[in-house]
Amino acid sequence: MISLDPRPAGALALPLSPLTLGTSGWSPRSTVDNDATAALAADWAAGRLGTNVIDSSNIYGDSHSEEVIGRALAGTVGAGLIVQTKLDRDLATNDFSASQMERSLQQSLDRLGLPRVDVLFLHDPENVGFESVMRPGGAVDALVAMRDRGVAGAIGISGGPVSMMRQFVDTGIFDVLINHNRFTLVDRSATSLYQAARDRRMIVQNAAPFGAGILTGDPRFAGTYAYGPIRPQTQTAVDAASRIAAEAGIPLAALALQFSLRHPLIDTTVVGLRTRERFDETVAHAQIHVPDAVWAELDAIAPSSDIGVDAA
């Protein structure tokens, strides 16, 4: 059984629950979805979920995500709740300039109805490259200035490719790291990245523990991993993990979730959820007892850390 109570994380000792409510899927697809996400956001804002962190972005759900959170908060963040969002490029022009970061921030604060956020990330810098966002007067300088003037309590870097994320970690500028799809039951390629961040006392947030769906066991995601076709080595590991889960009588999704929740390199795991029913199922999966022997089997079938989404 894994506790979901908040615990101090990183040099900032920010109290984070091990499970973070991810909102990347909160798009206005239908009235049913709108009602379900609004209800989930309201439960979070009222402290009824037992999970104190919510993660969003300027562009999630065509900005619908931040709007839903803003309506739930109604301009006030309750005691112990932590709101984090991300600065985004202009999707039409790929503008990742300092001025675009300022526009992104203001749009987010307006939608959230807040004067500041607890954690503010630079989002997906791989779209323009490390040197571009790090140049003097660029996006990273703008992010640091936002922290300095108090509109962000902590600043972070959020992206995919491990080698580029390591460059950002090694600057020593950031308080928080988010990486996705690279630290799961079947992909350990972010191990050295997370260790480097932990060595700097950064907060480490692991996103997409289900590899974008395949590790939920849902057949709709068969043949895919991390939003693309699955690699043969990864498929072999998925097949082996599925067999181990079936033999142990434990849902594959529970094993994938607990792998991240229990790992000493990870402070919180970001899981995208749209309904209270799915949230409650996720919490139930976190509470399932998994014998040590099952974890040993899963470790034995995991690919080496040089095989993952970014491998050539």
N, C-alpha and C positions, 0 to 999 in steps of 0.2 A: 504494500500500500504506500502510495506516494503522497506526501502532504502538499497541498496547494496554497498553504499560508504564505504571505509575503515574507521575504527575507532580505537582509541588506546585500547589495551587489556592488562590486567594483570599488574603486577608490572613493567614489561619492557616497557609498553605503546607501544607495537608493533602494528603498524597500519595494521589491518586485515580486509578484506572485510567479511561481514557476510556469504558469500557463498564461499567455497573453492572448487576448481576443483580437484576432486579425480580421480586417474588414475589406480586403482587396476584392471580395466577391459581392460587396454591397452595391449592386447596380440596380437601376429602376426597371427591372425586367417585367414585373407584373404587379398587380395590386396585392396578390398573395405575398409575394416576396417583400414588397414594401412594408406591409403590415407586420410580417414576421421579423424583419430586421429592425423595424421601429420598436417592436416589443422587446427584442433582445437588447437593443441599445438602452431602453428605459430601465430594464432590469439591471444592466451594468451600472448605469448612472445612479441608481438607487442603492447600490451595494448589495444586490440580491444574488449575484453570481459567485461571490467568493473569489473572484479574479479581479485584481485591481488595475491592470494595465490594458489599455486599448491602443491599437496600432492602426494608423491611417496614412494617407498620402494625398497630396494636392490632386492627383489624377485618378485615384481609385474610384471605379464605378462612374467615370466621367464626372468626378467630384461629388457624386451623390453620397459617398461614404461620409465625408466630413459634414455634409448637410444633415444627415441622419443623427450623427453624434451631437452636432450643435443643438438640434431640437431636443434631444434627450437631456442635455446638460442645461439648456435654457440659461446660458451665461454663467453658470456656477459649477465649479468642480467640487464634488463632495470630499470630505476628509479622507485621505488615504488613497484616492484615485489618481492615476497617472495617465495623462494624455500624451501620446507621441504621434508626430506626423512628419512628412518629408517634403523637402524642397524639390521641385521637379522642373525639368526643361520644358520649353514650349514645344509641344508635340508636332506642331505644324512646321516649325523652322529649325528645330533641334538647338535652339538658343539655350545655352547653359551659362550665360554671363552673370555677373554679379547683379546687374539690374533685373534680369529675369528672376534671380533668386529672391530679390526684394518683392517683386510682383507675386511670386509664388507664396511667399510668407504672408503677405497681406491678404491674399485671397483665402488662404487657409484660416487665418485668424478670424476673418469676416464670417466664413461659413461656420466655424466652431463657436463663434460668439465669445471668444476669449481674448484677453490682452496678452497672453503668453502661453507657451506649452512647456511641459516638463522636459521632453526630449525632442530634438529637431535633427533630422537626418538630411544629408545630401544623398539623393536617390539615383541609383543606376548610372554612376559616372562612366561606366564602360561605353556608354553611347558616344562620348567625345574623347575619352582617354585621360589618363592620370595627369599628364603635363598640362593639358588644357585647363582643367579645373584647379590645378595647383599654382598656376602662374600668378604673379603679384597682381592684386586687384581683381582676382577672379572669384569663382564660386566659393572656394574654401575660405578665402579671406572674408567674404560676405557672411558666411556661416559663423565664423569666429566672432565677427563684429556683432552678430545677433545675440550670441551668448553674452558678450561683454556689455551690451546695453539692456540685458535682462529680459528679452522676449523669449529666450530659451534657457531652461535651467541646465541642460546638458546638450552636447552636440555629438552627432554620430555619423558614421558612414554606412550606407546600405547598398549592397550590390551583389553580383554573382561571381565573376571569375576570381578564383582564389589568388592567383599571382598578383592581380591588380589590387585586390583588397589587402593583401599583405603589404604592398607599397604604402597604402594609406595608414595602416596600423603602425608601420615603422616610422612614420613622421612624428608620432607622439602627440599629435594635435587633438585627437578625438577621445571622447569619453566612452562611447558605445559603438559596438559593431553589430550589424545584422548581415548574415549570409544565408542563402537559401539553397535547398536541394543538394547540398554538398556535404551533409553530415546526417546520414540516415542509416537504417539497417543495412543498406546495400551500396552505400557510397561514403567512404571515410576521408575523402580528399581534402576536407577542410580541417583536418586534425591539427596540422602544424600552424595553420592560420589562427585557430582558436587558442592554441597554446601560446602563440606570440601575443595575442591580445590579452590573455590571462596574465602573462608575465608582466605586462604593462599596467595591470590592474584595471583594464577596461571591462565594461559590462558586455557580456557576450549573449546575443540573442540569436537563437537558431530558428529559422523559418522553413516552412514546407517540409516537415518531418515525414510526410507521406509521399515524397517524390512527385508532387503534383497529382496524386491520386492513386497510383498503382498500388501503393502499400496500404490502402484501405481495403484491398481485396475486391473492390468494385470492378466488374468485368468491363465497364465502359472505358477504363483506362488501360486495358491490356495493350501491350506493345509500345507503350509510351513511358517516358521518364523525363521529368523536368521540362515539360512543354514540348518535347520532341521525341523522335523515334528512340527506343531504348537500345543501348549497346548490348552486344551478345554477352559480355561478362556480367553486366548488370542484370540481364534477364536470367542468367544462370543463378545469380544470388537471390533474385526474387523468387524463383521456383523453389530454391532450397529453403528460404525463409517461410514460404507458404506451406511447405511440407512440415517443417518444424512446428509451425503454429497449429496445423491440423492435428498432428500427433499429440501435442500438449493440450489440445482442446481450448486454446486461447485465440481470440480474434487477432488476425494479422495486424489490424489497425491498432490494437492495444499494445502489441509489441513495438510497433513503429513509434508510437507516441511515447511509451515509457523509456525506450532507448534514449530519446532526447531529454526527457524530464529527469532522468536519474543520473545523467552524465555529469561528472564533476567539472567539466570545462564550460558548461552551459548554465547561465543564470535564469533564462526564461525561454520558453518555446512558443513561437508565434504560430497559431493555428487559425486558419480562415474558417469562420462559422457564420451561418446566416439565420439560424433558427434556434430557439430555446431547446427544442427537441435534440438537435445535433450537439448543442453545447452540453446538455445533460448526458448524452451518450458518451461524449469525450471525457467528461469527468468520471463516468462509470468505468471507462477503459483505463483511466489512470489508477483506479483503485483495485484492479484485478491483481491477485498475487501471481507473480511469475517466479518459478523456482530458479535457483542459481544455475542448475544444470541446463536450463533452456537458454539462459544468457550465454553460457559457454558454447553451446551449439551454434548460436547465432554469430558469435564472434569468430568461430572457426570457418564459417562460410562467407564472411564478408570479403570483398575484393581488397587488395592492397591499397594503400592510400594514394598511390600514383595512378589509379584507375578511377575515373569519375567523369563528370559532365564536361570538364575542360580538357580532358586528355586528347592528344592529337590522334 
